[in-house]
Structure formats: structure tokens, C-alpha cells
Amino acid sequence: MVDTLKAEALRAIAAATDPASLEDVRVAVLGKKGRVTSLMRDLGGLDPEARKIRGAALNLLKTEIAAALDARKFELQDNALAARLESERVDVTLSARPTSEGRIHPISQTIDEITAIFADMGFAVAEGPDVEGDFYNFTALNIPPEHPARQMHDTFYLPDAPDGTQRVLRTHTSPVQIRTMLSVKPPIRIIAPGRTYRSDYDMTHTPMFHQVEALVVDEAVHMGHLKGCIVEFCRAFFDIDDLPVRFRPSFFPFTEPSAEVDIGCMRSGGELKIGAFGDWLEIMGCGMVHPKVLANCGIDPTRYQGFAFGMGIERIAMLKYGIPDLRTFFEADSRWLKHYGFAALDQPSLAVGLSR
């Protein structure tokens, strides 16, 4: 009987394919109600000599089965580990640089393109705070107290500073020009890209958007320099050598004379195409820096002149890359970014090109 039980137990152990089935065999043989345990209980009915012989045989059986169970357990563990290693095997011959899933946002790409163009013209990049004082955002720019731009429905006003200064979320990046002129002596040649804020929201307006403005101040600056700089930028940015550019008289409190800048386009079949097609599209404002603005910054307007211009970064990105709705720039839609975004290594430069 002992030999038969041993043979059956060893066959069951060898047939176990996982830890759960192996545990079932252990319980059936060595558990509290197992076959070996039952035989051990029957020893009490035997005479002393027979009990001694039978007990020794059962103890040996119990030891052998326990050893077989442990051996099978380690074997199953080794098999499981081998299977896992095989399934998780890494092919070391594969490239160490997998294809990048991330994309550069069109706003970031457009800012880099703008920077590349103006850097080639000798401009430096200047930055300033998003939260501005009334002086930098309005007063120094020759914007009077009654000007519509100061109204609550256009401007995000913040609690006053500890010194009582009125604070706002900047409505343009022009305060960077003021801070530059107050801290740097002419000649000055900068661009100021950054976030701006206005109380508006629709298909072509958002409460937060991006602008870039340019400022040049020197002794011999004139309107011809302004026009040449803008024409060169527009043709480089849109990559159209003969792109028509025109200037229309306009008004801004901080420039005099002032102008709106249009570029050539065509509107047909619900599509807009940039180029020499006979129609016009406004893209920015510009002008010669107002003498009062120079004086507010401690620059002698009888000695120095300057020009400035500014444009919406989202607007020119929409025109160049065919993006129909301004609001989609800020909706954090990964599908949109995958479609309109740029590869991480697509760094724009005038040498290799500005776009895809």
C-alpha cells in the first residue's frame, strides 16, 4: 500500500503544471485529511512491533513526497521565470533611438521661425513679466486715461501692488519695449515675443494669446528702414520671394506716423492662399515710435528715432499652416497636435528652412 501511494503521489506531482495544481496534490496527500495523514492515524490500532515498522515506512514516505513537492515547486518557478524572460526579451540590435511620439506645438515652432529671421537681421530677444504696472502697459506708451484700451471689458485688472500701483495682465508685449528703453541705451534692436491677455473669446480671439513686437531705436532710423525690415520678414516667413506687401495709414497712440501692413492673398472657394493674387490681407500694425514714448523712457527724441511693429503669433501661424480656428491652439487635443505639430528635431533656420 505504501509503495502504491508513493507511486501515485509522485505521478501526480510530476503532472502538476502550476503552483495551484501542485498545492492541490500536497493537500490531497499530506494535508490534515490527506491519504498519508489518514494512514498515520491508523497506527494506533496496530501492535507495537507492527506500528514501529509501519510508522517508519510512513515517515519515510512523507519525507520523500515532501522532497518531491519542493523539487517540483522550484522547477515550476524556474519555468515561469524562463517564460517571463522570453516574453520580455529585449532585442539589443534595435535602434537605441525609438521614433519620438512628442510634437512641437505650432506656436513654439512659429516663435522659433520668427526668432531665426530676426536674429539674421541682428535683433536680440527681450522678455518681460506677464503682470504689468499701468505705467508700462499704458502710460509710457502714450495711452491716455480715457483710451478705450483701458476699459474693464478689454483689460484684465488685478489687485493693486503694495505700493498702490495699478496692475494688469499685459494687453500687448509693448511693455517689454518700455522696459528695454528704460534700461538700455540706444542703439536698440529687439523683438519681444510672449503671452498677452485681453477679455475676448471667439473663433479668432482668445483671452490669452501670443504676440511678437519689434523695436529699433537709433540716430538715423527712418520709415524706409521699417518698410524694408517688414517686407524682408514677410517674404522670409511665408517663403514667397515676390510676396506683395503694402502699408496703409492708420493710428496708434505709441507711433507716429502709423500704418497697417497687408500682404497679398487670394480668396477663392472658401480657401485663402498667400501670394501675388491681387487681393489683400492685414497681418500687423507698425509705425515710427512716438516722440512722447521716447521721452517717457528718458531717450532724447531730438536725437533718436525708432520704429516698432507687432503681430499676433497665432494669426500668422494660422495663415502659414492652414489652421482654421484659433481656439484649437489651446484645447490640448493630442490628435490636433499630432496633425499640426512638428518633429522635435525640426529646428527652423534660414540655412535649412523654416517649415516642414
matplotlib code that plots the C-alpha trace (Angstrom):
import matplotlib.pyplot as plt

x = [0.0, 2.8, 4.6, 1.4, 0.6, 4.2, 3.9, 0.6, 1.8, 4.9, 2.9, 0.5, 3.4, 5.1, 1.8, 1.3, 1.7, 1.4, 1.7, -2.0, -2.3, 0.9, -0.7, -3.8, -1.6, 0.1, -3.2, -4.6, -1.5, -0.1, -2.9, -4.9, -7.3, -4.7, -4.0, -0.7, -2.2, -5.1, -2.6, -0.7, -3.9, -4.4, -1.1, -2.8, -4.7, -1.5, 0.6, 3.9, 6.2, 3.9, 3.3, 7.1, 7.7, 4.6, 5.4, 9.0, 7.7, 5.1, 7.6, 10.0, 7.1, 6.2, 9.8, 10.1, 6.8, 7.7, 11.1, 9.4, 6.9, 9.7, 11.7, 8.6, 7.9, 11.3, 11.1, 7.7, 9.2, 12.2, 9.9, 7.7, 10.8, 12.1, 8.8, 8.7, 12.2, 11.4, 8.3, 10.1, 13.2, 14.8, 16.3, 19.6, 20.1, 17.3, 18.0, 18.6, 16.6, 13.0, 10.7, 9.6, 5.9, 6.1, 5.4, 6.4, 3.4, 2.8, 3.1, 6.5, 7.6, 6.4, 8.2, 11.4, 10.9, 10.3, 13.4, 15.5, 14.5, 15.1, 18.3, 19.6, 18.8, 20.7, 17.8, 18.0, 15.1, 13.8, 11.3, 9.2, 6.6, 3.0, 1.7, 2.5, 2.0, -0.3, 2.8, 4.5, 1.3, -0.5, 1.0, 4.5, 3.1, 1.1, -2.2, -4.3, -6.7, -9.8, -8.5, -10.8, -8.0, -8.1, -11.7, -12.6, -14.3, -11.0, -8.4, -7.9, -7.2, -5.6, -5.4, -3.1, 0.5, 1.6, 2.8, -0.6, 0.4, -2.4, -1.6, -3.0, -2.3, -0.4, -2.6, 0.4, 4.2, 4.9, 5.8, 8.9, 9.9, 9.4, 11.5, 14.2, 14.4, 14.5, 17.4, 19.4, 20.9, 20.4, 21.1, 18.4, 17.3, 15.0, 12.0, 9.6, 7.6, 5.3, 1.8, -0.7, -4.2, -7.5, -11.1, -12.4, -13.2, -14.5, -13.2, -10.5, -9.9, -8.9, -8.4, -4.7, -2.7, 0.8, 2.3, 5.7, 6.8, 9.9, 11.7, 14.6, 15.9, 18.9, 20.0, 19.4, 16.3, 13.5, 10.3, 12.3, 14.1, 10.8, 9.3, 12.4, 12.5, 8.8, 8.9, 12.0, 10.3, 7.1, 8.8, 11.1, 8.4, 5.9, 8.8, 7.5, 10.2, 7.7, 5.1, 3.4, 3.4, 1.6, 1.3, -1.9, -2.1, -3.5, -3.4, -1.7, -1.1, 2.5, 3.6, 3.5, 3.2, 1.4, 0.4, -1.4, 0.5, -1.2, 0.1, -1.1, -3.6, -6.4, -9.8, -11.5, -13.8, -13.6, -9.8, -7.2, -3.9, -0.9, 0.9, 0.6, -3.0, -4.5, -6.3, -5.0, -4.9, -4.0, -1.4, 0.2, 0.5, 3.6, 4.9, 7.7, 8.0, 6.1, 8.5, 6.5, 7.2, 10.9, 10.8, 8.9, 11.8, 14.5, 15.6, 16.1, 13.6, 15.5, 18.5, 17.0, 14.2, 12.8, 10.3, 8.2, 5.7, 3.7, 1.7, -0.3, 1.8, -1.3, -2.6, 0.4, 0.7, -2.9, -2.2, 1.0, -0.1, -3.8, -5.2, -8.9, -9.8, -7.7, -9.3, -7.8, -4.3, -5.2, -7.5, -4.7, -6.0, -3.3, -4.8, -4.7, -1.1, -0.1, -1.6, -0.3, 2.7, 6.4, 9.0, 11.3, 14.4, 12.7, 14.5, 13.9, 16.8, 17.5, 20.0, 17.8, 14.4, 11.7, 8.9, 8.3]
y = [0.0, 2.4, 1.7, 2.2, 5.5, 6.7, 5.9, 7.7, 10.7, 11.0, 10.8, 13.5, 15.7, 15.3, 16.1, 19.4, 22.3, 25.3, 26.1, 25.8, 22.3, 21.3, 22.7, 20.5, 17.4, 18.4, 18.8, 15.5, 13.6, 15.4, 17.6, 17.2, 14.9, 13.6, 10.0, 9.8, 11.6, 9.1, 6.2, 7.8, 7.9, 4.1, 3.3, 3.3, 0.1, -1.9, -3.9, -2.2, -4.0, -3.6, 0.1, 0.6, -0.8, 0.8, 4.2, 4.2, 3.4, 6.2, 8.8, 7.9, 8.2, 11.6, 12.8, 11.6, 13.1, 16.4, 16.4, 15.7, 18.6, 21.0, 19.9, 20.3, 23.7, 25.1, 23.5, 25.3, 28.6, 28.2, 27.5, 30.6, 32.8, 31.5, 32.1, 35.6, 36.4, 35.1, 37.2, 40.3, 39.8, 43.0, 42.9, 44.7, 45.0, 47.5, 51.2, 52.9, 56.0, 55.0, 57.2, 60.2, 60.5, 64.1, 67.0, 70.7, 73.0, 75.3, 78.4, 77.3, 76.5, 79.8, 81.7, 79.8, 80.7, 84.4, 84.4, 82.8, 85.5, 88.5, 87.0, 87.1, 90.8, 91.4, 91.5, 90.2, 88.6, 90.5, 89.3, 90.9, 89.9, 89.0, 91.0, 94.7, 98.0, 100.7, 102.8, 100.2, 98.9, 102.2, 105.5, 105.2, 104.2, 107.5, 105.8, 108.4, 107.5, 107.8, 105.5, 102.5, 100.0, 100.8, 99.8, 96.9, 95.0, 94.9, 94.5, 92.1, 94.3, 92.8, 94.0, 97.0, 96.4, 97.0, 100.5, 101.3, 100.9, 99.6, 96.2, 94.4, 91.3, 92.9, 93.5, 93.5, 92.9, 96.7, 97.0, 95.0, 97.8, 100.3, 98.3, 97.9, 101.6, 102.4, 100.0, 100.1, 103.0, 103.2, 101.8, 99.2, 96.4, 93.8, 91.6, 90.7, 87.5, 86.4, 85.8, 88.6, 88.9, 90.5, 89.9, 88.3, 84.8, 83.6, 81.8, 84.5, 85.7, 84.0, 85.5, 84.6, 84.7, 85.4, 88.4, 89.4, 93.0, 94.6, 97.8, 99.6, 102.9, 104.7, 108.1, 107.6, 105.3, 106.2, 104.8, 103.2, 101.0, 100.0, 99.1, 97.1, 95.2, 94.2, 93.2, 91.1, 89.3, 88.6, 87.2, 85.0, 83.8, 82.8, 81.7, 83.7, 85.9, 88.1, 88.4, 91.8, 93.9, 97.3, 99.9, 101.8, 104.9, 104.1, 105.4, 104.0, 106.1, 105.0, 105.5, 108.5, 108.0, 104.7, 102.1, 98.8, 96.1, 94.0, 91.0, 89.7, 86.8, 85.1, 84.1, 81.5, 78.6, 79.2, 79.0, 81.6, 81.5, 83.8, 85.3, 87.7, 87.2, 90.7, 90.6, 91.8, 90.6, 92.7, 91.0, 93.6, 97.2, 99.4, 102.9, 105.3, 105.4, 108.5, 111.2, 111.2, 107.5, 108.1, 111.0, 108.9, 106.4, 109.0, 109.0, 112.3, 112.4, 115.2, 112.9, 109.5, 108.0, 104.5, 102.2, 99.4, 96.8, 93.9, 90.9, 88.0, 84.8, 82.6, 84.6, 84.2, 80.6, 80.0, 81.7, 79.7, 76.3, 76.4, 76.2, 77.4, 78.0, 80.0, 78.2, 74.8, 76.1, 75.8, 72.8, 70.3, 67.8, 65.3, 64.4, 68.1, 68.4, 65.2, 66.7, 70.2, 69.7, 69.4, 66.8, 67.6, 67.9, 70.3, 73.3, 76.2, 78.2, 80.2, 77.6, 74.5, 76.2, 77.4, 74.9, 71.2]
z = [0.0, 0.9, -2.4, -4.4, -2.6, -3.2, -6.9, -7.3, -5.4, -7.5, -10.7, -9.5, -8.5, -11.9, -13.7, -11.8, -14.3, -12.0, -8.3, -7.7, -9.0, -7.1, -3.9, -4.5, -4.7, -1.4, 0.4, -1.0, 0.2, 3.2, 4.3, 7.5, 5.6, 3.2, 2.5, 4.4, 7.4, 7.5, 7.4, 10.3, 12.4, 11.8, 13.5, 16.9, 16.1, 15.4, 17.8, 18.9, 16.5, 13.5, 14.5, 14.6, 11.2, 9.6, 11.2, 9.9, 6.4, 6.5, 7.8, 5.0, 2.5, 4.0, 3.7, 0.1, -1.0, 0.7, -1.1, -4.5, -3.8, -3.1, -6.2, -8.4, -6.9, -7.8, -11.2, -11.9, -10.6, -13.0, -15.9, -15.1, -14.9, -18.2, -19.9, -18.5, -19.6, -23.0, -23.3, -22.1, -24.1, -25.5, -28.9, -28.3, -32.1, -32.3, -32.5, -29.2, -30.5, -31.0, -33.0, -30.9, -30.2, -28.9, -31.2, -31.1, -30.8, -33.8, -31.5, -30.3, -33.8, -35.2, -32.4, -33.4, -37.0, -36.2, -34.0, -36.7, -39.2, -36.9, -35.5, -39.0, -39.1, -35.9, -33.4, -29.9, -28.0, -24.9, -22.3, -19.6, -16.9, -17.7, -14.8, -15.6, -14.0, -15.5, -16.4, -18.6, -20.2, -20.9, -19.6, -21.0, -24.4, -24.7, -24.0, -22.1, -19.2, -21.4, -24.1, -24.9, -24.4, -20.7, -20.3, -18.0, -20.8, -22.7, -19.9, -17.0, -14.0, -10.9, -7.3, -6.8, -5.9, -2.2, -3.2, -4.7, -8.3, -10.6, -12.1, -15.2, -17.2, -20.1, -23.1, -25.5, -25.4, -25.8, -22.1, -22.9, -25.3, -22.5, -20.0, -22.6, -23.5, -19.7, -19.1, -22.3, -24.1, -27.9, -30.4, -29.6, -31.8, -30.1, -30.7, -27.8, -28.2, -25.4, -23.9, -23.8, -22.4, -23.4, -22.4, -25.6, -26.9, -30.3, -33.4, -33.9, -30.3, -27.1, -23.6, -23.8, -27.0, -28.2, -29.8, -31.1, -31.3, -32.7, -31.7, -33.3, -31.9, -33.3, -34.6, -38.3, -38.3, -40.8, -42.3, -45.2, -42.7, -41.2, -44.5, -45.6, -42.4, -42.6, -46.3, -45.7, -42.7, -44.5, -47.6, -45.5, -43.1, -45.9, -48.2, -51.1, -52.7, -54.6, -51.8, -52.2, -49.1, -48.7, -46.0, -45.2, -43.0, -39.5, -35.9, -32.8, -29.7, -29.4, -33.1, -35.4, -38.4, -38.1, -40.7, -41.1, -43.1, -45.7, -47.7, -51.0, -51.0, -52.9, -51.5, -53.6, -52.9, -49.2, -49.2, -48.5, -50.3, -49.7, -52.7, -55.6, -56.4, -56.4, -53.0, -49.6, -46.0, -43.0, -40.7, -38.4, -37.3, -37.4, -37.2, -36.1, -32.3, -31.0, -29.6, -26.3, -25.8, -26.3, -23.9, -21.3, -21.4, -21.0, -24.7, -26.4, -29.3, -31.0, -31.3, -31.7, -33.7, -33.7, -35.4, -34.0, -35.2, -33.8, -34.9, -33.4, -33.5, -33.7, -36.6, -38.8, -37.8, -38.9, -42.2, -42.9, -41.8, -42.6, -39.1, -39.2, -35.6, -33.0, -30.1, -31.1, -30.2, -26.5, -26.3, -25.5, -28.1, -28.9, -32.2, -33.3, -32.1, -34.0, -37.2, -36.9, -34.7, -35.7, -35.0, -32.1, -34.4, -36.9, -35.7, -38.1, -39.5, -42.6, -43.7, -43.7, -44.0, -41.7, -42.2, -42.9]

ax = plt.figure().add_subplot(projection="3d")
ax.plot(x, y, z, "-o")
ax.set_aspect("equal")
plt.show()
